[in-house]
Amino acid sequence: IRTALLEVRVIASPLVRPSGERTRIGLIVPRYHQSAVARNRVKRRLRELARTRLLPADVAAEVVIRIRPEAYRAAFSALAVETDRILTQLKAWRAATPEQPHPSGKPADAEHSDT
């Protein structure tokens, strides 16, 4: 998935856990001749957007977000719009992807049942 400010790679998560915390997100923030302050600012913004928008969606995937050079100059609201666009595409991707079997061979709900 590519947007004007971000590039995203997604893979279905092999770590399907019944706790509901199935989305893992990684950030790649290259230097692009920017200061550490600028890189940290972009990372903080993206972490907050991931925490408030991507993680609650629980798309059961591993998501890697790589910023493009334009993201250093973008406002938080512009990054939020890009994150929402990514979320829409992730949900469409997840709906089109068949459900992965649990690694133990049992359904995720059956793992904690008493019977």
C-alpha positions in Angstrom: 0.0 0.0 0.0 1.4 3.4 -1.0 0.2 6.8 -0.1 1.8 10.2 -0.6 3.5 10.1 2.8 3.8 6.4 3.7 4.6 3.0 2.3 3.0 0.0 4.0 3.8 -3.7 3.8 1.4 -6.2 5.3 1.5 -9.9 6.0 -1.2 -12.1 7.6 0.0 -12.6 11.2 1.1 -16.2 12.1 0.8 -15.1 15.8 -3.0 -15.3 16.0 -3.7 -15.0 19.7 -7.1 -15.4 21.3 -6.6 -12.3 23.4 -7.5 -10.0 20.5 -4.2 -8.3 20.3 -3.3 -9.7 16.9 -2.0 -6.6 15.1 1.7 -5.9 15.3 3.1 -2.6 13.8 6.6 -1.7 13.0 7.9 1.7 11.9 10.8 2.5 9.6 11.9 6.1 9.7 15.0 6.6 7.5 17.2 9.6 8.0 16.7 11.4 4.7 19.2 14.0 6.0 16.9 15.0 8.8 17.8 15.6 12.4 17.1 13.2 15.2 14.5 15.6 16.5 12.6 15.5 13.3 12.8 11.7 13.1 11.6 11.3 16.6 8.7 13.7 16.0 7.5 11.6 13.0 7.9 8.4 15.0 5.8 9.8 17.9 3.1 11.0 15.6 2.9 7.6 13.8 3.0 5.6 17.0 0.0 7.7 18.3 -1.9 7.2 15.1 -1.1 3.4 15.1 -2.2 3.2 18.8 -5.5 5.1 18.3 -6.5 3.9 14.8 -4.7 0.8 13.5 -4.5 -1.3 16.7 -8.2 -1.0 17.6 -9.2 -2.2 14.2 -7.5 -5.6 15.0 -6.8 -6.6 11.4 -4.8 -9.7 12.4 -1.7 -8.7 10.5 1.9 -7.6 10.8 2.1 -4.1 9.4 5.3 -2.3 8.6 5.0 1.4 7.9 7.9 3.2 6.1 7.8 6.9 5.9 8.6 8.8 2.7 10.6 12.0 2.8 7.5 14.2 2.4 6.2 12.9 5.8 8.8 15.0 7.7 7.0 18.2 6.4 3.5 16.8 6.9 1.1 18.0 9.6 -0.4 15.5 12.1 -3.7 15.9 10.4 -2.2 14.9 7.0 -0.6 11.8 8.6 -4.0 11.0 10.2 -5.7 11.1 6.8 -3.1 8.8 5.3 -3.4 6.4 8.3 -7.2 6.3 7.8 -6.7 5.6 4.1 -4.3 2.7 5.0 -6.8 1.4 7.5 -9.5 1.3 4.9 -7.3 -0.7 2.5 -6.2 -3.0 5.4 -9.8 -3.8 6.2 -10.5 -4.5 2.5 -7.4 -6.7 2.3 -8.3 -8.6 5.4 -11.9 -9.2 4.2 -10.6 -10.7 1.0 -8.0 -12.9 2.8 -9.2 -16.3 4.1 -9.0 -16.9 7.8 -5.7 -18.6 8.8 -6.0 -21.8 10.9 -4.6 -21.5 14.5 -1.0 -22.9 14.8 -2.2 -25.6 17.2 -4.8 -26.9 14.7 -7.6 -25.9 17.0 -9.9 -22.9 16.5 -8.8 -19.9 18.5 -12.0 -20.0 20.6 -11.6 -23.7 21.5 -8.1 -23.3 23.0 -9.4 -21.9 26.3 -12.6 -23.9 26.6 -13.1 -26.2 29.6 -14.6 -29.1 27.6 
